[in-house]
């Protein structure tokens, strides 16, 4: 009797310091390789995982998503516990569960979030050497924040993509991009529907130049329009980058989440609905002030004008 195959989803956190990225390759050990080896040993069959995000060498993650198919009788939610007993300390599965056989982490509507952390102080701090980029020159966080806003929305990010990247399109949507500082740590947080090769690190390198005065915040528009890698700043080192996680949702849920982020606190969102097959969404809100307001936001695939009905 043929064994039943099930698909298992895992949330994987790792310190990328000692790995040549996620994807299996011949020149060094990778996260994917370690997971494949230990899963195959644990389950007694050849296992090949597929990751949602193929992070670069040295990049960390708190919540990358991976799937694999297996005929094991072990409950899907127990696999994470058993696997963590075999994995090295710098890779930990945060949870596992069964998903539909056709579910794929790369082909779902999602929001991916990355953070790039800069240790901005006079001297290095040894305990932060692996997960922050040390930069001793003073950085203007207010200017960096202003520049980050220009990156939000749907744009052609060719200027923020490695030259040798093989992609069908360099158009991506950034839902939110912010720069904050707590003590000596400057955090660049970027959420989008997908990212090009080295995109977040190039954004970080460019914003560092803004903070240092080499680029004015308003020049970000010109850099985007140039569609030329030479127009943007350098690629910031990999070890400062952490993939925070991936949120999967339906397109309507994405619009709902963006609205929650963008609407002022005086506006309460009651309902959201599409207007036929157009690129418009009607929302029902309760608000104080101007009833004839129109808000421009960005959804998964296209620019959308929202008409607020009171």
Secondary structure, 3 states (H helix, E strand, C coil): CCCCCEEEEEEEEECHHHCCCCCCECCECCHHHHHHHHHHHHHCCCCCCEECCCCCCCCEEEEEEEEEEECCCCCHHHHHHHHHCCCCCCEEEEEEEEECCCCCCCCCCEEEEEEEEEECCCCCCHHHCCCCEECCCCCCHHHHHHHHHCCCEEEECHHHCCCCCCCCCCEEEEEEEEEEEECCEEEEEEEECCCCCCHHHHHHHHHHHHHHCCCCCCHHHHHHHHCCHHHCCCCCCHHHEEEEEEEECCHHHHHHHHHHHHCCCCCEEEEEEECCCCCEEEEEEECCCCCCCEEEEECCCCEEEEEEEC
